[in-house]
Amino acid sequence: MKFFITALDTSGIITLRRDSVPAAMKKATELLSDGCLNVEIHTPDGAAYSPGQFEQLREQVQA
């Protein structure tokens, strides 16, 4: 599956792809710690998760 991480930094919009939820969450967390704004993880079904919803995404995958 493909998960996309989007964020905004000083140079513009960033879009990255990861193949799993753990990898997407790791990168999204790194972007947040680097000071990026509007960080979201987009799932293959089109849902978007903001940082406050990352744990919900993790729980859905584990279920």
C-alpha positions as MATLAB code, in Angstrom:
seq = 'MKFFITALDTSGIITLRRDSVPAAMKKATELLSDGCLNVEIHTPDGAAYSPGQFEQLREQVQA';
ca = [
       0.000    0.000    0.000;
       1.068    3.571   -0.543;
       0.787    6.214    2.139;
       1.518    9.837    1.331;
       2.835   12.355    3.832;
       2.237   16.013    3.040;
       3.660   19.013    4.870;
       4.543   22.646    4.425;
       8.047   23.978    5.062;
       9.841   27.216    4.249;
      10.418   26.173    0.640;
       6.871   25.001   -0.067;
       4.788   21.846   -0.059;
       6.454   18.504    0.580;
       4.902   15.212   -0.554;
       6.566   11.928    0.350;
       5.518    8.302   -0.133;
       5.946    5.409    2.286;
       4.824    1.792    1.981;
       3.557    1.222    5.539;
       1.842    3.068    8.375;
       4.848    2.803   10.726;
       7.154    4.258    8.067;
       4.677    7.040    7.275;
       4.266    7.874   10.962;
       8.027    7.944   11.480;
       8.543   10.373    8.600;
       5.582   12.535    9.634;
       6.990   12.768   13.162;
      10.398   13.732   11.760;
       8.805   16.480    9.666;
       6.969   17.815   12.703;
      10.171   17.895   14.742;
      11.878   19.743   11.873;
       9.258   22.491   12.190;
       7.057   21.641    9.215;
       3.423   22.731    9.306;
       0.191   21.075    8.128;
       1.674   17.572    8.358;
      -0.803   14.881    7.287;
      -0.733   11.201    6.380;
      -2.990   10.233    3.479;
      -4.119    6.610    3.268;
      -4.762    4.617    0.077;
      -8.520    5.090    0.536;
      -8.102    8.877    0.528;
      -8.486    9.576    4.259;
      -6.202   12.225    5.762;
      -4.851   12.041    9.317;
      -3.411   15.020   11.170;
      -0.893   14.614   14.031;
      -3.658   14.361   16.634;
      -5.070   11.362   14.758;
      -1.852    9.400   14.166;
      -2.561    7.001   17.047;
      -6.031    6.358   15.642;
      -4.413    5.427   12.326;
      -1.974    3.091   14.096;
      -4.825    1.389   15.984;
      -6.827    0.854   12.786;
      -3.902   -0.901   11.156;
      -3.266   -3.126   14.197;
      -6.928   -4.175   14.450;
];
